[in-house]
Amino acid sequence: MIGNIDILVKELCKLPKEVSWVEFKHNNCEPTMVGEDISALANSATLNDRDYAYMIWGVDDGTHEIIGTKVRLQLEKKGEQELENWLRYLLSKNADFEFYGADIDGKHVELIRIHKALNEPVSFQKIDYIRSGSYTKKLHEFPVFRAQLWDKLRHAQFEDVCVKTDQRYEDIIRLLQVDAYFTLLKIPQPAEK
């Protein structure tokens, strides 16, 4: 879950140009393009040492001005199938992403937060993609990127992966099961945080 989508989008809009881990769109939500871009952005996030990549609708590609969009990711379909379900079926099993929507300064934006590739490249319809500048390309066309990506994937460690973000202190203590830790060690839990 992303805390403040409006803050995130405004920060990404401050980028001087579109980068390989951020894609801005206006209203184009063609399903195959979205699937290829998710693959490319996940792989590019890994290549660029980012935990996440983003596809954002409602931002002008050139100026990065928030202009709004008609796209509603939760309502989009491919044939009779919901877009999200269709994408999850055709993306590799290591693809992880979430849909978000928000109104920013009276304009609607939609966002896909895409987790970086782990263990192996993320593929769409069994093809690996990568970003070259602001273009989505097949990974096999860029042997240097492919070698760099595989090197990062081979050396990634579980402990380096961000599992949850934007957590309150109380939630962290609960998720880590701090009470059980102190009980098992048979030592008193500290009174202070």
N, C-alpha and C positions, 0 to 999 in steps of 0.2 A: 504494500500500500504506500502510495506517495502522499506525503503530508500536504504541502502547499503546491498544487500544480501550477498556479499562477506565478509563483516565485520561480519555480523551475523553468517554465517556458520563457519568462522574461530574461532570465540569466542566459539561456541558450540563444535567445535572440540577440544578445550582445556579442556573440561570436562574430569576428570580422568577416568570415565567409563560412559557407557550409563546409563541415569537416566530415571525415570518413565515418564518424560514429553518430552523426546527426543528419536527418533528411527532413527538409521542409516541403510541404505540399499545400496546395490550395484546396481543390475539390476532387482531384484524381484519386480514386480508390479502387482501381482495377485489381481484382483479387490476385491474379498471377504476379503482377508487379509488386504487390504487397508481400507475397510469399518470398519472392526473390530478394526483395529489400530486407526482410527480416533475416534471411540467411546471411546476406552481405554485411548487414549492420552488426549482427552477433559476432561474426568472424572478425570484423574490423575493430570491434570493441576489445576483443582479446589482443589483437595485434597492437593496439594503441594503449594497452594497460588500463582500460576502463572497465568498471563493473557493469555498466549499462550503455546501451545505445538508444537512440530515440527517433521515432517517426512522428512528426507533428503536422497536423492538418490545420489550416487557418493562418499560416504565416507565409508572407511573400518570400519566395526563394531568393530574390536579389537583394531586397532592402531589409529583410528580416522584420518587417512591420507586421503586427498582428492585424489581419484583415478579416478573420472569421471564415467559417466553412459550413457547407451544407452536409458534410459527411457526419454520420452517426454510426460509429463502428459496431455498436451492439445491435444495430438494426440492419446492417449490410448483409447481403446474402450472395452466395454463388449458387445459381440455380435455386433449388428449394432449401439449400443447407445454409445455416448461419455461417458467416464468414469465419468466426473464430474456430468453430468445429472443423470447417473445411481446411483451414490453414494447419491446425494441429494434426490432421490426418496426413497431409502432404509434406510437412516439415519433419526433419529427423527428430527422434525421441529426445535428444538433448536440447531442443529448442524450448526456450522458456520466455514468455512475454505476457504482458497485461495490457488491457485497454482502459483508457481514462478519458473523460470528457469534462470540460469546465467552461464557464463563461469568464472572460478576462476583459475588463473595461467594456462590457456590453457586447463583446464579440465571442462567438463560440469557437472553441478549439477542441480537437481530438488528438490523443496521443497514444502511441504504443511504446511502453518501456520494454526494451529487449535486453535480456540478460546475456552477458558475454558467453561465447562458446566455451564449453568445458569438455575435456577428454578427447574430443575430435571436432572437426569443423561442423557447423550447422549447415544442413543441406535442405534444399527445396526440390521436390520431385527427383531426389537422388543426385542432385547437382549442387556442388558447393559454389557459393558466390562470395565476392569481396567487393569493397568499394575502392575505386581508383579515382581520387579526387571526389567529385560529386556524382560519379557514374557507377552503376552497378554492373559488374562484369563477372564472367565465369572464372573461378579461382585457377583452373588449370591453364588459363591464358597468361598468368603471372607467376611463373615458377619461383621467383625470388620471394614474393608475398607468401606463396604456399609453404616454402621452406621456413620462413620466419614464423608463420602461424603454427606450423607443426612443432617447431622448437619451443615456442611459448606453451603450447598445449602439453608437451611432454614434461616440461619443467614446472607446471602449475602444481601447487599443493593445496590440499583441502583447507588447510588453516588460513590460506590467503583469500578464500572466497567469502564475500560478504553475504551472509544468510538473511539478515533482517536489518532494516534501517528505520530511522525515525521512531525509536522505541523509548518509552518512558522508563525511568529508573525502576519503578515497581514491576513493570512488565519484564524487564531484564532479569531481576531477582527471581521472579516466578518461573520464567523460561529456563533459567540455569538451575532451577531446583536447589537453591541455596540451603533451604531448611533440611532437605534430605542429605546434603553434603555434610553439614555439621552433625546431624543425627548419626550418620554412618561412622563418622570419625569419633563420635562420643565426646565432642568438645562443645562448650557453650557458644552459641551464635553471638557475635558482637552486637552490642546495643546500638552502636552508631553505624551510619551508612559507610 
